[in-house]
Amino acid sequence: MKYVAELAHVREVSLLGSADLGFWAERLRVEGLTPVEHAGRARVLVVACDSKFFGVRFRELSFSVFVDRPDASEGSDAAFLVQAFNSSRFFAWSERTWFSTPYRHGMIDVEVGLPAAMRLGLEGQTVFSAVMSADSNTPTREPSRGKVEGFAGPIFLPGSARGKATSGRFFFAKIEGETQAYSFSPTDTLTILPSAGSPMLQALIDSHFVVDEWLIRRDATHAKSKTFRRVDEQECSSYKS
């Protein structure tokens, strides 16, 4: 796979959760995609990371829904990127302009150590946050598993990512690193507030999003390809070789 951007030493905290399957099946139908079903629910991934690109530090937070792959024989990983945010206005603009991705600027905090946390601020208000509880009686939370995990496959994009018809676009992405997984405890907190700047937040509320586990990668690799149209099968095949 040829990547146009590949970042090392990424500090990442992710939430793996679920939401109403019917809601996302209807939402993704117009995109020609079907959400992956897991225990009767759709799978939702929220990724928050802290990284550097050409020496410039930035933070990102993205919301994606796992989807079935049209080319399932090539692997199972695929997702629909509903919305994403970058702490750098320039990087957010670059994503929209050069990659046709649904990025905008936001204030983002990421805490990779225990207790882990992620926060998104828009227009001076925290609209999304997940905070791992710090239980004084159990100062060290034990992971449910620890191994190299990640994601490798296509990320499909909204048809109106640039404010005009851009349906059928996607890029290839990779996330990889030693992963510590922790169950989302009843004492952990998840806060979602509606915001005009993020339709995804209302979608999470309406689809009854819940978190199953934390995924923490203290030294991950993130990579992405150029953006393709889904009709350009020949170009995609040569690009992956």
C-alpha positions as CSV (number, residue, x, y, z in Angstrom):
1,M,0.0,0.0,0.0
2,K,1.2,3.5,-0.9
3,Y,0.5,6.1,1.8
4,V,0.8,9.8,1.3
5,A,1.1,10.5,5.0
6,E,2.5,8.1,7.6
7,L,3.0,9.2,11.2
8,A,5.0,7.4,13.9
9,H,4.9,7.7,17.7
10,V,1.2,8.7,17.7
11,R,-0.3,8.8,21.2
12,E,-3.9,7.5,20.9
13,V,-7.0,6.9,22.9
14,S,-10.0,5.3,21.2
15,L,-13.5,4.3,22.2
16,L,-15.1,1.2,20.7
17,G,-18.9,1.2,21.2
18,S,-22.2,0.5,19.7
19,A,-25.3,2.2,18.5
20,D,-28.8,1.5,17.0
21,L,-28.4,-0.6,13.9
22,G,-31.6,0.6,12.2
23,F,-30.6,4.3,12.7
24,W,-27.2,3.8,10.9
25,A,-28.6,1.5,8.3
26,E,-31.0,4.3,7.2
27,R,-28.3,6.9,7.6
28,L,-25.8,5.0,5.4
29,R,-28.2,3.8,2.7
30,V,-27.8,7.0,0.7
31,E,-24.0,6.4,0.8
32,G,-24.5,2.9,-0.6
33,L,-23.1,1.4,2.5
34,T,-24.3,-1.1,5.2
35,P,-23.2,-0.9,8.9
36,V,-21.5,-4.0,10.3
37,E,-23.8,-5.8,12.7
38,H,-22.5,-6.9,16.0
39,A,-24.9,-8.4,18.6
40,G,-27.7,-6.6,16.8
41,R,-26.0,-3.2,17.0
42,A,-23.8,-1.0,14.8
43,R,-20.2,-0.6,15.7
44,V,-18.9,2.9,16.3
45,L,-15.2,4.0,16.7
46,V,-14.1,7.3,18.2
47,V,-10.4,8.0,17.8
48,A,-8.5,10.8,19.6
49,C,-4.8,11.2,19.0
50,D,-1.8,13.4,19.7
51,S,0.9,13.5,17.0
52,K,3.3,15.6,15.0
53,F,3.5,16.3,11.2
54,F,6.7,17.9,10.0
55,G,7.5,19.0,13.5
56,V,4.0,20.6,14.1
57,R,2.1,19.0,17.0
58,F,-1.6,18.6,16.6
59,R,-4.5,16.6,17.9
60,E,-7.4,14.9,16.1
61,L,-10.7,13.4,17.0
62,S,-12.8,11.4,14.6
63,F,-16.1,9.5,14.6
64,S,-16.6,6.5,12.4
65,V,-19.0,3.6,11.9
66,F,-17.8,0.2,10.8
67,V,-19.3,-0.9,7.4
68,D,-19.3,-4.0,5.3
69,R,-16.8,-4.0,2.5
70,P,-17.9,-4.5,-1.1
71,D,-14.6,-6.4,-1.6
72,A,-14.9,-8.6,1.5
73,S,-12.5,-11.1,0.1
74,E,-9.7,-8.6,0.7
75,G,-10.3,-8.2,4.4
76,S,-12.9,-7.2,6.9
77,D,-11.8,-3.7,8.0
78,A,-13.8,-0.8,6.6
79,A,-15.4,2.3,8.1
80,F,-17.5,5.3,7.2
81,L,-16.0,8.6,8.5
82,V,-18.9,10.6,9.7
83,Q,-17.0,13.6,11.0
84,A,-13.6,14.6,12.3
85,F,-11.8,17.5,14.0
86,N,-8.3,18.8,14.1
87,S,-6.8,21.2,16.6
88,S,-4.9,22.9,13.7
89,R,-7.1,25.2,11.5
90,F,-4.6,24.7,8.7
91,F,-4.6,20.9,8.9
92,A,-8.4,20.8,9.1
93,W,-8.5,23.0,5.9
94,S,-6.0,20.8,4.3
95,E,-8.0,17.7,5.0
96,R,-11.1,19.2,3.5
97,T,-9.3,20.7,0.5
98,W,-6.8,18.0,-0.5
99,F,-8.5,14.8,0.8
100,S,-12.2,15.7,0.6
101,T,-12.6,14.6,4.2
102,P,-15.3,16.0,6.6
103,Y,-12.9,17.9,9.0
104,R,-13.3,21.1,10.9
105,H,-11.4,22.8,13.6
106,G,-12.0,22.0,17.2
107,M,-10.3,22.2,20.6
108,I,-9.1,18.7,21.5
109,D,-7.6,17.2,24.6
110,V,-6.1,13.7,24.8
111,E,-4.9,11.9,28.0
112,V,-3.1,8.7,27.1
113,G,-2.0,7.7,30.6
114,L,-4.3,6.2,33.2
115,P,-6.8,7.6,33.8
116,A,-7.3,8.2,30.1
117,A,-9.6,10.9,28.7
118,M,-10.6,12.7,25.5
119,R,-12.5,16.0,25.1
120,L,-13.8,18.0,22.2
121,G,-14.6,21.7,22.5
122,L,-16.6,23.7,20.0
123,E,-17.2,27.5,20.3
124,G,-15.9,27.5,23.8
125,Q,-18.0,24.6,25.1
126,T,-17.0,21.0,25.8
127,V,-19.5,19.0,23.6
128,F,-18.0,15.5,23.8
129,S,-15.9,13.9,26.5
130,A,-15.0,10.5,27.8
131,V,-13.1,10.3,31.1
132,M,-11.8,7.1,32.8
133,S,-12.6,7.1,36.5
134,A,-9.7,7.4,39.0
135,D,-10.8,4.9,41.7
136,S,-8.7,5.5,44.8
137,N,-9.5,2.0,46.0
138,T,-8.2,0.5,42.7
139,P,-5.4,2.9,41.6
140,T,-4.2,0.5,38.8
141,R,-6.8,-0.7,36.3
142,E,-5.9,-4.0,34.7
143,P,-6.3,-4.3,30.9
144,S,-8.6,-7.0,29.5
145,R,-6.0,-7.7,26.8
146,G,-2.8,-6.3,25.5
147,K,-1.4,-7.0,22.0
148,V,-0.7,-5.4,18.7
149,E,-4.0,-4.4,17.1
150,G,-5.3,-1.8,14.7
151,F,-7.2,-1.1,11.6
152,A,-6.3,-1.5,7.9
153,G,-8.7,-0.9,5.1
154,P,-10.9,1.7,3.3
155,I,-12.4,4.7,5.0
156,F,-15.5,5.9,3.1
157,L,-16.4,9.6,3.0
158,P,-19.8,11.4,3.1
159,G,-21.1,12.4,-0.2
160,S,-21.3,16.1,0.8
161,A,-17.8,16.2,2.3
162,R,-16.9,19.4,0.4
163,G,-20.3,21.0,0.2
164,K,-21.1,19.6,-3.2
165,A,-21.7,16.2,-4.8
166,T,-18.6,14.1,-4.0
167,S,-20.3,10.8,-3.5
168,G,-18.3,7.6,-3.7
169,R,-15.0,8.8,-2.3
170,F,-12.7,6.9,0.1
171,F,-9.1,6.5,1.1
172,F,-7.1,3.7,2.6
173,A,-6.0,4.0,6.3
174,K,-3.8,2.1,8.7
175,I,-3.7,2.3,12.5
176,E,-1.3,-0.1,14.2
177,G,0.4,-0.4,17.6
178,E,0.6,-2.2,20.9
179,T,-2.9,-1.9,22.3
180,Q,-4.1,-2.0,25.9
181,A,-7.9,-2.6,26.1
182,Y,-9.9,-1.7,29.1
183,S,-13.6,-2.3,29.7
184,F,-15.7,0.9,30.0
185,S,-16.5,0.9,33.7
186,P,-19.9,2.1,35.1
187,T,-17.9,4.8,37.0
188,D,-16.3,6.1,33.7
189,T,-18.2,9.1,32.2
190,L,-19.4,9.9,28.7
191,T,-20.8,13.3,27.9
192,I,-22.4,14.2,24.6
193,L,-24.0,17.6,24.0
194,P,-25.8,18.7,20.8
195,S,-23.9,21.3,18.7
196,A,-24.7,23.0,15.5
197,G,-21.0,22.5,14.5
198,S,-21.3,18.7,14.7
199,P,-24.3,16.8,13.4
200,M,-22.5,13.6,14.5
201,L,-23.1,14.5,18.2
202,Q,-26.9,14.5,17.7
203,A,-26.6,11.3,15.7
204,L,-24.8,9.6,18.6
205,I,-27.6,10.8,21.0
206,D,-30.4,9.7,18.7
207,S,-28.8,6.3,18.0
208,H,-28.2,5.6,21.7
209,F,-24.4,5.3,21.5
210,V,-22.8,3.4,24.4
211,V,-19.1,2.7,24.9
212,D,-17.9,-0.9,25.4
213,E,-14.1,-0.4,25.9
214,W,-11.2,1.9,25.8
215,L,-8.3,1.2,23.4
216,I,-5.0,2.9,24.4
217,R,-1.9,3.0,22.1
218,R,1.0,5.0,23.5
219,D,3.2,4.5,20.4
220,A,1.1,3.9,17.3
221,T,1.5,4.3,13.6
222,H,-1.2,6.1,11.6
223,A,-1.1,6.3,7.8
224,K,-3.5,7.3,5.0
225,S,-3.5,7.2,1.2
226,K,-4.7,9.7,-1.3
227,T,-8.5,10.0,-1.8
228,F,-10.1,8.0,-4.6
229,R,-13.5,7.8,-6.2
230,R,-15.1,4.4,-5.8
231,V,-15.5,4.1,-9.6
232,D,-11.7,4.3,-10.1
233,E,-11.1,0.5,-9.5
234,Q,-8.1,0.2,-11.8
235,E,-6.3,3.1,-10.2
236,C,-7.0,1.7,-6.8
237,S,-5.7,-1.7,-7.7
238,S,-2.4,-0.3,-9.0
239,Y,-2.1,2.0,-6.0
240,K,-2.4,-0.9,-3.5
241,S,0.3,-3.0,-5.3
